[in-house]
Amino acid sequence: MSDPLPEPGLEEMRQNAIRQAQMQMLTQAQNQAQAQAQAQAQAHAQAQAAHQFHNHNVQLMQQQQLHQHHLPHHHHHYQYGGPAQAAAMYAQVLANEQAGMNAQHAQLDLMRQREAMRAQQALQAKAHREKREEELKDEQEATAAGGTNHGAIADAAVVDAAGSDEALYENYVPAKLKEGIMHPDQIVETSTLSNMKPPDIPASFKHHLADTVRAGTLSSLQLESIVYAWMKFECRLSLGHRAGFFLGDGAGVGKGRQIAGLVYQHYRAGGRRALWVSVSTDLKFDAERDLRDLHVAPEIKVFPKGAGALPTGNLDKVAKEGVMFCTYSLLIHGSGKVADMAGKGCEVDPQLLVTAGSRLKQLVDWLSKDTHGALVVFDECHKAKNLINESGQATKTALAVVALQAALPEARVMYCSATGASEPKNLAYMTRLGSFGFDSFKEMLDTLTSSGMGALEMFALGLKATGSYMCRTLSYNGAEFELQNCPLSEEMTLMYDRSSEFWQMLLNVFRVVEAARSGDMQKVHKNAAMKWAQFWGAHQRFFRQMLLSAKVPALARLTLETVYEKNMAVVIGLQSTGEANISQAVAEMAASGEEVDDFVSAPAVIIRNLILKQFPTTSTQSQVRDKRQFWEALYVHVYAMVRRWKQTPTVAAAAAAAAEELAPEVS
């Protein structure tokens, strides 16, 4: 009997296992053969490289020996260790090259990362701008949809929360007044004040500005402050004086327009005389503009007319009605020894400043003849904040403001300032705000001072609750700030350089003069200190005006781009215009018979006044005899400078010549 046959499945499995083992062995053999071939090729390449390196070193040794033969006094030590050392040196060279390549790759990777970050930041900035443009477009569409028919009620629908300032500011909408157009810009109020609502407006109260509401020359929130101010004027304080109103609005709300509206309210209610006090005579033209921009009748005139000063004497000869405009500095004129005593720290009764011949007396006499009760507006009233200071020395301006209010108990008084008070004592001159149950206004201020800043906030809330205070400001939500570099033209660069040379010459002159002075040394030092103060003050004003002028071309170009390409309004703020100096120079030129047919340079006026008032043109005979060498050196220096300047082409000619020299190079 034959043996049984194996199962077919097991046999196939054995055959497959054998074949797989054979394939693995074959693959391993092939891999070993390839690795051996690569090793042999690499060894061959290294041998060739070592051989080449060896030949190169042999050539170097031959050249060195030849060099040593020609230069026997110089000894060079060179050792060569054969092919093995050559291979090692060659390997080191390759390693150094690889390290350098790795460093370059790392630097490139770092540069790519930085470019990627910049690109990401640019995309984020672009997305932010696009988002803001869409928000502005939506706000404009909402404003257009609201129109003027909805008036103050549309304010709440148009403006959203004040963005990042949400915790500090709230959008402002008149709470009790429901007439007037929406304000053209977004206005906000501090979140603390927004929690307090002003008092109700009685249904029987009627203002006299309906035509301004129809014409749209007063916005709803501007009309609101006028209404509350007039309501407050009808209240009486404990001493019988009319209560006052504090307007603390910031930029963008239009304090000037509100004052103008209050003047018309006063006139139409029966009043005929008003006093507008501010910090500068230039602001008189702004007051006239604000009154004119209301576009209502009758026209109320502002005195003095033109650029003239307020005349002395009886003001009834100037005007029977209208607005008298004056500055705070004018209020103290003519008060004499009383004002001087106040300036020295002596305690003075403010009413003593209203003396015969003083400006205060002149204004009080004119205003007191308004049988309806005059209107007095203290614009930028923070000028009078130092009635109480740490040294106990009241300023003349603060005393004059208090004296004017005390002399006119029937006057309606409004205080206007965006920076009215940073601490309670700065409110001391606002005597018409009331004492809120305290025995005196001073006692109330002392209590506020001792209670800290929280008490001052509570006081502001109390003022708003009684209708005595409004404080709104323009929202900066979405505002972007960017610094622009203004390139200097060739002409302005030359002008600046020559101005520096001129001022250096003046400095040398002043130094020589100071060294040559003789006589009473105490008096000499006092005069010298005064002259140096004049010199450096003029120096600062001169270059400030020059730098301001240098920015004008770039500013004009940027303005045109903003208006025509972006369709946006432009507001330009100037730190100083130099208008006072220019006006004085023009008046002097006209008085001397000179014809003014061109622009007057503010820097030129500054340096001209310094030379006329401070430049030494005479000296005593003793000074010349004792310090003759100083004066001779000074004369030579000035003469050389003037002579060289006469031979120098003008700035315009030099700039044109430089441009002509540059033109061929550019072409």
C-alpha positions as CSV (number, residue, x, y, z in Angstrom):
1,M,0.0,0.0,0.0
2,S,1.5,3.3,-1.0
3,D,2.0,6.3,1.3
4,P,-0.7,8.9,1.4
5,L,-0.3,12.1,-0.7
6,P,0.2,15.3,1.1
7,E,-2.5,17.9,1.1
8,P,-2.2,20.3,-1.8
9,G,-2.7,23.4,0.4
10,L,0.3,22.7,2.6
11,E,2.6,22.0,-0.3
12,E,1.8,25.3,-2.0
13,M,2.4,27.1,1.2
14,R,5.9,25.4,1.5
15,Q,6.8,26.4,-2.1
16,N,5.8,30.1,-1.5
17,A,7.8,30.3,1.6
18,I,10.9,28.9,-0.2
19,R,10.5,31.3,-3.1
20,Q,10.1,34.3,-0.7
21,A,13.3,33.3,1.1
22,Q,15.2,33.1,-2.1
23,M,14.0,36.5,-3.2
24,Q,15.0,38.1,0.1
25,M,18.5,36.5,-0.2
26,L,18.8,37.8,-3.8
27,T,17.8,41.3,-2.8
28,Q,20.2,41.4,0.0
29,A,23.0,40.3,-2.3
30,Q,22.1,43.0,-4.8
31,N,22.1,45.7,-2.1
32,Q,25.5,44.6,-0.8
33,A,26.9,44.7,-4.3
34,Q,25.6,48.2,-4.9
35,A,26.9,49.4,-1.5
36,Q,30.3,47.9,-2.3
37,A,30.3,49.6,-5.7
38,Q,29.4,53.0,-4.2
39,A,32.1,52.6,-1.5
40,Q,34.7,51.8,-4.2
41,A,33.6,54.8,-6.3
42,Q,33.7,57.1,-3.3
43,A,37.2,55.8,-2.3
44,H,38.3,56.2,-5.8
45,A,37.0,59.8,-5.9
46,Q,38.7,60.6,-2.5
47,A,42.0,59.1,-3.8
48,Q,41.8,61.3,-6.9
49,A,41.0,64.3,-4.8
50,A,43.8,63.5,-2.5
51,H,46.2,63.0,-5.4
52,Q,45.1,66.4,-6.9
53,F,45.5,68.1,-3.5
54,H,49.0,66.4,-3.2
55,N,50.0,67.7,-6.6
56,H,48.8,71.2,-5.8
57,N,50.7,71.2,-2.5
58,V,53.9,70.0,-4.3
59,Q,53.5,73.0,-6.7
60,L,53.1,75.3,-3.8
61,M,56.3,73.9,-2.2
62,Q,58.2,74.4,-5.4
63,Q,57.0,78.0,-5.7
64,Q,57.9,78.6,-2.0
65,Q,61.4,77.2,-2.5
66,L,61.8,79.4,-5.5
67,H,60.6,82.4,-3.5
68,Q,62.9,81.6,-0.6
69,H,65.8,81.4,-3.1
70,H,65.1,85.0,-4.2
71,L,64.4,86.2,-0.6
72,P,67.0,84.6,1.6
73,H,66.4,86.8,4.6
74,H,62.8,85.6,5.1
75,H,62.3,82.1,6.6
76,H,59.1,80.2,5.9
77,H,58.2,76.9,7.6
78,Y,56.0,74.6,5.7
79,Q,55.5,70.9,6.4
80,Y,53.6,68.5,4.2
81,G,52.4,65.2,5.7
82,G,51.5,63.3,2.5
83,P,48.3,62.1,0.9
84,A,46.5,61.2,4.2
85,Q,46.9,64.7,5.6
86,A,45.9,66.2,2.3
87,A,42.7,64.1,2.3
88,A,42.0,65.3,5.9
89,M,42.5,68.9,4.9
90,Y,40.3,68.5,1.9
91,A,37.5,67.0,4.0
92,Q,37.8,70.0,6.3
93,V,37.4,72.3,3.4
94,L,34.3,70.5,2.3
95,A,32.9,70.6,5.8
96,N,33.4,74.4,6.0
97,E,31.7,74.9,2.6
98,Q,28.8,72.8,3.8
99,A,28.5,74.9,7.0
100,G,28.5,78.1,5.0
101,M,25.8,76.8,2.7
102,N,23.7,75.8,5.8
103,A,24.1,79.3,7.2
104,Q,23.0,80.8,3.9
105,H,19.9,78.5,3.8
106,A,19.1,79.5,7.4
107,Q,19.3,83.2,6.5
108,L,17.1,82.8,3.5
109,D,14.5,80.9,5.6
110,L,14.5,83.8,8.1
111,M,14.0,86.3,5.4
112,R,11.1,84.3,4.0
113,Q,9.5,84.2,7.4
114,R,9.8,88.0,7.8
115,E,8.3,88.6,4.3
116,A,5.5,86.3,5.2
117,M,4.8,88.2,8.4
118,R,4.8,91.5,6.6
119,A,2.4,90.2,4.0
120,Q,0.1,88.9,6.7
121,Q,0.2,92.3,8.5
122,A,-0.5,94.1,5.2
123,L,-3.5,91.8,4.6
124,Q,-4.8,92.5,8.1
125,A,-4.4,96.3,7.7
126,K,-6.2,96.1,4.4
127,A,-9.1,94.1,5.9
128,H,-9.4,96.6,8.7
129,R,-9.5,99.5,6.3
130,E,-12.1,97.8,4.1
131,K,-14.2,97.0,7.2
132,R,-14.0,100.7,8.4
133,E,-14.9,102.0,4.9
134,E,-18.0,99.7,4.9
135,E,-19.0,101.0,8.4
136,L,-18.6,104.6,7.3
137,K,-20.7,103.9,4.2
138,D,-23.4,102.3,6.3
139,E,-23.3,105.3,8.7
140,Q,-23.7,107.7,5.8
141,E,-26.6,105.7,4.3
142,A,-28.2,105.7,7.7
143,T,-27.7,109.4,8.1
144,A,-29.2,110.0,4.7
145,A,-32.1,107.8,5.5
146,G,-32.7,109.7,8.8
147,G,-32.6,113.0,7.0
148,T,-33.6,116.2,8.7
149,N,-37.3,115.3,9.2
150,H,-36.6,112.9,12.1
151,G,-34.4,115.5,13.8
152,A,-33.0,114.6,17.2
153,I,-34.9,111.3,17.3
154,A,-32.8,110.0,14.4
155,D,-29.6,110.4,16.5
156,A,-30.3,107.1,18.3
157,A,-30.8,105.2,15.1
158,V,-27.8,106.4,13.3
159,V,-24.9,106.1,15.7
160,D,-23.8,102.9,17.3
161,A,-21.8,102.3,20.5
162,A,-18.5,104.2,20.5
163,G,-16.3,101.3,19.6
164,S,-13.2,100.7,21.8
165,D,-14.3,103.6,24.0
166,E,-17.5,101.8,24.8
167,A,-16.6,101.6,28.5
168,L,-15.7,105.3,28.8
169,Y,-18.0,107.1,26.5
170,E,-21.6,106.8,25.4
171,N,-23.2,108.2,22.2
172,Y,-25.0,111.4,23.0
173,V,-28.6,112.1,22.1
174,P,-30.7,114.9,23.6
175,A,-32.8,113.2,26.3
176,K,-35.6,115.7,26.6
177,L,-35.5,117.9,23.6
178,K,-37.2,116.5,20.5
179,E,-36.6,119.2,17.9
180,G,-33.7,120.3,15.7
181,I,-31.7,118.4,13.1
182,M,-29.2,115.7,13.9
183,H,-25.7,116.9,14.6
184,P,-23.5,116.3,11.6
185,D,-20.8,114.4,13.5
186,Q,-21.0,111.6,16.1
187,I,-20.9,113.1,19.6
188,V,-20.3,111.2,22.8
189,E,-20.5,111.8,26.6
190,T,-18.7,110.2,29.4
191,S,-20.4,107.1,30.7
192,T,-20.6,108.6,34.2
193,L,-22.5,111.7,33.0
194,S,-24.7,109.6,30.6
195,N,-26.2,107.9,33.7
196,M,-27.7,111.2,34.8
197,K,-30.5,112.8,32.8
198,P,-31.1,116.5,32.7
199,P,-34.4,118.0,34.1
200,D,-37.6,118.0,32.2
201,I,-38.4,120.9,29.9
202,P,-41.7,122.4,31.0
203,A,-44.4,122.3,28.3
204,S,-45.0,126.0,28.8
205,F,-41.3,126.9,27.9
206,K,-40.9,128.4,24.4
207,H,-37.6,129.4,23.0
208,H,-37.2,132.1,20.3
209,L,-35.1,130.2,17.8
210,A,-37.8,128.5,15.7
211,D,-36.3,129.9,12.5
212,T,-32.9,128.5,13.2
213,V,-34.5,125.1,13.7
214,R,-36.3,125.3,10.3
215,A,-33.1,126.6,8.6
216,G,-31.0,123.8,10.2
217,T,-28.3,126.2,11.4
218,L,-28.6,124.8,15.0
219,S,-28.4,121.1,15.6
220,S,-30.6,119.4,18.2
221,L,-27.8,119.2,20.8
222,Q,-26.7,122.8,20.2
223,L,-30.3,123.9,20.7
224,E,-30.5,121.8,23.9
225,S,-27.7,123.6,25.6
226,I,-29.3,127.0,24.7
227,V,-32.6,125.9,26.1
228,Y,-31.2,124.6,29.4
229,A,-29.0,127.7,29.8
230,W,-32.0,130.0,29.3
231,M,-34.1,128.0,31.8
232,K,-31.3,128.2,34.3
233,F,-31.0,132.0,33.9
234,E,-34.6,132.3,35.1
235,C,-33.6,130.8,38.5
236,R,-32.2,132.8,41.4
237,L,-29.5,132.0,43.9
238,S,-29.7,132.5,47.6
239,L,-28.3,136.0,47.3
240,G,-30.8,137.0,44.6
241,H,-28.3,136.8,41.7
242,R,-29.4,135.0,38.5
243,A,-28.1,131.4,38.2
244,G,-25.4,130.7,35.6
245,F,-24.7,127.9,33.2
246,F,-21.5,126.0,32.4
247,L,-21.0,124.7,28.9
248,G,-18.1,122.2,28.9
249,D,-18.3,120.9,25.3
250,G,-15.2,119.8,23.6
251,A,-14.1,120.1,20.0
252,G,-16.6,119.4,17.3
253,V,-19.7,120.4,19.1
254,G,-19.6,124.0,18.2
255,K,-19.4,126.2,21.3
256,G,-19.2,129.4,19.2
257,R,-22.4,128.5,17.3
258,Q,-24.1,127.8,20.7
259,I,-23.0,131.2,22.1
260,A,-24.3,132.9,18.9
261,G,-27.6,131.1,19.3
262,L,-27.8,132.2,23.0
263,V,-27.1,135.9,21.9
264,Y,-30.1,135.7,19.5
265,Q,-32.2,134.1,22.2
266,H,-31.3,136.9,24.6
267,Y,-32.0,139.6,21.9
268,R,-35.4,138.2,20.9
269,A,-36.4,137.8,24.6
270,G,-36.0,141.5,25.1
271,G,-32.3,141.9,25.9
272,R,-30.2,144.4,24.0
273,R,-26.6,144.2,25.4
274,A,-24.2,141.3,25.6
275,L,-20.5,141.0,26.6
276,W,-18.4,138.3,24.9
277,V,-15.0,137.8,26.8
278,S,-12.3,135.6,25.2
279,V,-8.6,135.1,25.2
280,S,-7.6,136.9,21.9
281,T,-8.8,139.8,19.8
282,D,-8.5,137.6,16.8
283,L,-11.5,135.5,18.0
284,K,-13.8,138.5,17.5
285,F,-13.9,137.7,13.8
286,D,-14.9,134.1,14.7
287,A,-17.7,135.5,16.9
288,E,-19.0,137.6,14.0
289,R,-18.8,134.6,11.7
290,D,-20.8,132.4,14.2
291,L,-23.5,135.1,14.4
292,R,-23.6,135.5,10.7
293,D,-23.8,131.7,10.0
294,L,-27.1,131.4,11.8
295,H,-28.7,133.2,8.8
296,V,-31.4,134.9,10.8
297,A,-32.5,138.4,11.3
298,P,-32.0,141.0,12.6
299,E,-28.2,141.3,12.2
300,I,-26.5,141.7,15.6
301,K,-23.3,143.7,15.4
302,V,-20.1,143.0,17.3
303,F,-18.0,145.9,18.7
304,P,-15.4,147.3,18.3
305,K,-15.6,147.1,14.5
306,G,-12.7,145.9,12.4
307,A,-9.3,145.3,14.0
308,G,-9.6,148.4,16.3
309,A,-9.4,148.3,20.1
310,L,-12.3,148.9,22.4
311,P,-12.4,152.6,22.9
312,T,-12.2,154.3,26.3
313,G,-14.9,156.4,27.8
314,N,-18.7,156.0,27.6
315,L,-19.5,153.0,25.5
316,D,-23.0,154.4,24.8
317,K,-21.3,156.5,22.2
318,V,-20.1,153.4,20.5
319,A,-23.4,151.4,20.5
320,K,-26.8,151.4,22.1
321,E,-27.1,147.6,21.6
322,G,-25.1,144.7,20.3
323,V,-22.2,142.6,21.5
324,M,-19.1,144.1,23.1
325,F,-16.1,141.8,22.6
326,C,-13.1,142.1,24.9
327,T,-10.2,140.0,26.2
328,Y,-9.4,138.9,29.7
329,S,-6.3,141.0,29.7
330,L,-8.5,144.1,29.0
331,L,-10.6,143.5,32.0
332,I,-7.8,144.4,34.4
333,H,-6.8,147.6,32.7
334,G,-7.1,150.7,34.8
335,S,-7.7,148.8,38.1
336,G,-4.4,150.4,39.4
337,K,-3.1,149.6,42.8
338,V,-5.9,147.3,43.7
339,A,-4.9,144.8,40.9
340,D,-1.2,145.2,41.8
341,M,-2.0,144.3,45.5
342,A,-3.8,141.2,44.2
343,G,-0.8,140.3,42.1
344,K,1.5,140.6,45.2
345,G,-0.7,138.1,47.1
346,C,-2.7,140.5,49.3
347,E,-6.3,139.7,50.0
348,V,-8.4,142.0,47.9
349,D,-12.2,142.5,47.7
350,P,-12.9,141.9,44.0
351,Q,-15.5,144.7,43.9
352,L,-12.7,147.2,44.6
353,L,-11.4,146.6,41.1
354,V,-14.5,148.3,39.7
355,T,-13.0,151.8,40.1
356,A,-13.6,155.0,38.1
357,G,-11.5,154.9,34.9
358,S,-11.1,151.2,34.8
359,R,-12.3,148.9,32.0
360,L,-14.4,147.0,34.4
361,K,-16.3,150.2,35.4
362,Q,-16.7,151.1,31.8
363,L,-18.2,147.7,30.9
364,V,-20.4,147.5,34.0
365,D,-21.9,150.9,33.3
366,W,-22.7,149.9,29.7
367,L,-24.2,146.5,30.6
368,S,-26.2,147.7,33.6
369,K,-28.4,149.8,31.3
370,D,-29.9,146.7,29.8
371,T,-33.3,146.7,31.6
372,H,-33.9,143.1,30.7
373,G,-30.6,142.0,32.2
374,A,-27.4,141.8,30.1
375,L,-25.8,138.6,28.8
376,V,-22.2,137.9,29.8
377,V,-20.3,135.0,28.2
378,F,-16.9,134.0,29.5
379,D,-15.5,132.0,26.6
380,E,-12.3,129.9,27.4
381,C,-13.1,130.7,31.0
382,H,-10.3,128.6,32.3
383,K,-8.2,131.7,32.0
384,A,-9.8,132.7,35.3
385,K,-9.3,129.4,37.2
386,N,-6.6,130.7,39.6
387,L,-8.7,132.5,42.0
388,I,-7.6,130.1,44.6
389,N,-4.1,128.5,44.3
390,E,-1.6,126.8,46.6
391,S,0.2,130.1,47.5
392,G,-3.1,131.9,48.2
393,Q,-2.3,134.4,45.5
394,A,-5.2,135.1,43.2
395,T,-4.6,136.3,39.7
396,K,-5.8,139.7,38.5
397,T,-7.9,138.0,35.8
398,A,-9.8,135.8,38.2
399,L,-10.5,138.7,40.5
400,A,-11.8,140.8,37.5
401,V,-14.1,138.0,36.5
402,V,-15.5,137.6,40.0
403,A,-15.9,141.4,40.3
404,L,-17.8,141.7,37.0
405,Q,-20.3,139.1,38.1
406,A,-20.8,140.7,41.5
407,A,-21.4,144.1,40.0
408,L,-24.1,142.7,37.7
409,P,-26.5,140.6,39.7
410,E,-29.2,140.7,37.0
411,A,-26.8,139.5,34.3
412,R,-27.2,136.1,32.6
413,V,-23.8,134.4,32.9
414,M,-22.5,131.5,30.8
415,Y,-19.1,129.9,31.3
416,C,-17.6,128.1,28.3
417,S,-14.5,125.9,28.4
418,A,-13.6,122.3,27.4
419,T,-11.0,122.3,30.3
420,G,-13.0,124.2,32.9
421,A,-11.7,122.5,36.0
422,S,-9.2,119.7,36.8
423,E,-9.7,120.2,40.6
424,P,-12.4,121.9,42.7
425,K,-10.5,125.1,43.4
426,N,-10.5,125.9,39.7
427,L,-14.3,126.4,40.0
428,A,-13.9,129.3,42.5
429,Y,-14.7,132.0,39.9
430,M,-18.0,130.3,38.8
431,T,-20.0,132.0,41.5
432,R,-23.3,131.7,39.6
433,L,-23.4,127.9,39.7
434,G,-24.7,128.0,43.3
435,S,-23.6,126.5,46.6
436,F,-25.9,123.4,46.6
437,G,-27.0,123.8,50.3
438,F,-23.7,124.9,51.7
439,D,-23.4,128.2,53.5
440,S,-21.1,129.6,50.9
441,F,-19.5,128.6,47.5
442,K,-16.1,128.5,49.2
443,E,-17.3,126.1,51.8
444,M,-18.6,123.8,49.1
445,L,-15.3,123.9,47.2
446,D,-13.4,123.1,50.4
447,T,-15.6,120.1,51.0
448,L,-15.2,118.9,47.4
449,T,-11.4,119.3,47.7
450,S,-11.2,117.2,50.9
451,S,-13.5,114.5,49.5
452,G,-11.3,113.6,46.5
453,M,-12.0,113.2,42.8
454,G,-15.1,111.1,43.3
455,A,-16.8,114.1,44.9
456,L,-15.9,116.3,41.9
457,E,-17.6,113.7,39.6
458,M,-20.7,113.7,41.9
459,F,-20.7,117.5,41.7
460,A,-20.7,117.3,37.9
461,L,-23.6,114.9,38.0
462,G,-25.4,117.3,40.3
463,L,-24.8,120.2,37.9
464,K,-26.3,118.2,35.0
465,A,-29.2,117.0,37.1
466,T,-30.1,120.6,37.9
467,G,-29.7,121.7,34.2
468,S,-26.5,123.8,34.9
469,Y,-24.0,121.8,32.9
470,M,-23.5,120.2,29.5
471,C,-20.3,118.3,28.5
472,R,-20.2,116.6,25.1
473,T,-17.3,116.0,22.7
474,L,-16.6,114.7,19.3
475,S,-16.2,110.9,19.0
476,Y,-12.8,109.6,17.9
477,N,-14.3,106.2,17.0
478,G,-12.6,104.9,13.9
479,A,-10.1,107.8,13.8
480,E,-6.6,106.9,12.5
481,F,-3.4,108.8,13.3
482,E,-0.5,108.9,10.9
483,L,2.7,110.9,10.9
484,Q,3.8,112.4,7.6
485,N,7.4,113.3,6.7
486,C,7.5,116.6,4.8
487,P,10.5,116.7,2.5
488,L,12.4,120.1,2.3
489,S,12.8,121.8,-1.0
490,E,16.2,123.0,-2.2
491,E,15.1,126.6,-1.7
492,M,13.9,125.9,1.9
493,T,17.1,124.0,2.7
494,L,19.2,127.0,1.6
495,M,17.0,129.4,3.5
496,Y,17.4,127.4,6.7
497,D,21.2,127.2,6.4
498,R,21.5,130.9,5.8
499,S,19.2,131.7,8.7
500,S,21.4,129.5,11.0
501,E,24.4,131.5,9.8
502,F,22.7,134.8,10.5
503,W,21.6,133.8,14.0
504,Q,25.1,132.6,14.7
505,M,26.3,136.1,13.8
506,L,23.7,137.7,16.1
507,L,24.8,135.4,18.9
508,N,28.4,136.4,18.5
509,V,27.3,140.1,18.6
510,F,25.3,139.6,21.8
511,R,28.2,137.8,23.4
512,V,30.7,140.5,22.6
513,V,28.4,143.2,23.8
514,E,27.8,141.4,27.1
515,A,31.6,141.0,27.6
516,A,32.2,144.7,26.9
517,R,29.6,146.1,29.2
518,S,30.8,148.0,32.3
519,G,29.3,150.0,35.1
520,D,27.0,148.8,37.9
521,M,27.5,145.0,37.7
522,Q,24.1,144.3,39.3
523,K,22.3,146.4,36.8
524,V,24.5,145.0,33.9
525,H,23.6,141.4,34.9
526,K,19.9,142.3,35.1
527,N,19.9,144.0,31.7
528,A,21.9,141.1,30.2
529,A,19.4,138.5,31.5
530,M,16.6,140.5,30.0
531,K,18.3,140.8,26.6
532,W,19.2,137.1,26.5
533,A,15.5,136.2,27.3
534,Q,14.5,138.4,24.4
535,F,17.1,136.9,22.1
536,W,16.3,133.2,22.7
537,G,12.5,133.9,22.7
538,A,12.8,135.5,19.2
539,H,15.1,132.7,18.1
540,Q,12.5,130.1,19.1
541,R,9.6,132.0,17.5
542,F,11.7,132.6,14.3
543,F,12.5,128.9,13.6
544,R,9.0,127.8,14.7
545,Q,7.5,130.0,12.0
546,M,10.1,128.9,9.5
547,L,9.5,125.2,10.1
548,L,5.8,125.8,9.9
549,S,6.2,127.4,6.5
550,A,8.4,124.6,5.3
551,K,5.5,122.1,5.8
552,V,3.0,124.1,3.7
553,P,3.9,122.6,0.3
554,A,3.6,119.0,1.5
555,L,0.4,119.9,3.5
556,A,-1.2,121.5,0.4
557,R,-0.3,118.4,-1.7
558,L,-1.8,116.1,0.9
559,T,-4.9,118.2,1.2
560,L,-5.6,118.2,-2.5
561,E,-5.2,114.4,-2.6
562,T,-7.6,114.0,0.4
563,V,-10.2,116.3,-1.1
564,Y,-10.2,115.2,-4.7
565,E,-9.2,111.5,-4.5
566,K,-10.9,110.5,-1.2
567,N,-13.7,113.1,-1.2
568,M,-13.1,114.0,2.5
569,A,-13.1,117.3,4.3
570,V,-9.9,118.7,5.7
571,V,-9.3,120.6,8.9
572,I,-5.9,122.3,9.3
573,G,-4.7,123.3,12.8
574,L,-1.9,125.8,13.2
575,Q,0.2,126.0,16.4
576,S,0.9,129.7,15.7
577,T,0.1,131.9,12.7
578,G,2.2,134.9,13.7
579,E,-0.8,137.1,12.8
580,A,-0.2,139.5,15.7
581,N,3.3,140.3,14.6
582,I,2.3,140.6,11.0
583,S,-0.6,143.0,11.8
584,Q,1.7,145.1,13.9
585,A,4.3,145.3,11.2
586,V,1.7,146.2,8.6
587,A,0.3,149.0,10.8
588,E,3.8,150.4,11.4
589,M,4.6,150.3,7.7
590,A,1.3,152.0,6.9
591,A,2.0,154.7,9.5
592,S,5.4,155.4,8.1
593,G,4.0,155.8,4.6
594,E,5.3,152.5,3.2
595,E,3.1,150.8,0.7
596,V,2.3,147.1,1.5
597,D,1.9,145.3,-1.8
598,D,3.2,141.9,-0.9
599,F,3.0,139.2,1.7
600,V,4.7,140.0,5.0
601,S,7.0,137.2,6.4
602,A,6.3,136.4,10.1
603,P,10.0,135.2,10.6
604,A,11.2,138.4,9.0
605,V,9.1,140.5,11.3
606,I,10.4,138.6,14.4
607,I,14.0,139.2,13.5
608,R,13.4,142.8,12.5
609,N,11.8,143.6,15.9
610,L,14.7,142.0,17.7
611,I,17.2,144.0,15.8
612,L,15.3,147.3,16.2
613,K,14.8,146.8,20.0
614,Q,17.9,144.8,21.2
615,F,20.7,145.2,18.7
616,P,23.5,147.4,20.1
617,T,24.0,150.4,17.8
618,T,25.5,152.9,20.3
619,S,27.9,152.7,23.2
620,T,29.3,155.1,25.8
621,Q,32.7,156.7,25.3
622,S,34.1,155.0,28.4
623,Q,33.1,151.6,27.0
624,V,34.8,152.2,23.7
625,R,38.0,153.4,25.4
626,D,38.2,150.6,27.9
627,K,37.1,147.7,25.7
628,R,38.1,149.0,22.3
629,Q,39.4,145.6,21.1
630,F,35.9,144.0,21.6
631,W,34.2,146.6,19.6
632,E,36.8,146.4,16.8
633,A,36.4,142.7,16.6
634,L,32.7,143.0,16.6
635,Y,32.8,145.5,13.8
636,V,35.0,143.4,11.6
637,H,32.9,140.3,12.2
638,V,29.6,142.1,11.3
639,Y,31.2,143.9,8.3
640,A,32.6,140.6,6.9
641,M,29.3,138.9,7.3
642,V,27.3,141.7,5.6
643,R,29.8,142.0,2.7
644,R,29.8,138.2,2.1
645,W,26.0,138.2,2.1
646,K,25.8,141.0,-0.4
647,Q,27.9,138.9,-2.8
648,T,25.8,135.8,-2.3
649,P,23.0,135.1,-4.8
650,T,19.4,135.0,-3.5
651,V,17.9,131.8,-2.2
652,A,15.6,131.6,-5.2
653,A,18.5,132.1,-7.7
654,A,20.8,129.6,-5.9
655,A,18.0,127.0,-5.9
656,A,17.3,127.6,-9.6
657,A,21.0,127.2,-10.4
658,A,21.2,123.9,-8.5
659,A,18.1,122.7,-10.4
660,E,19.7,123.5,-13.7
661,E,22.9,121.6,-12.7
662,L,20.8,118.6,-11.7
663,A,18.7,118.6,-14.9
664,P,21.4,117.2,-17.3
665,E,22.2,114.4,-14.8
666,V,18.5,113.4,-14.6
667,S,18.1,113.5,-18.4
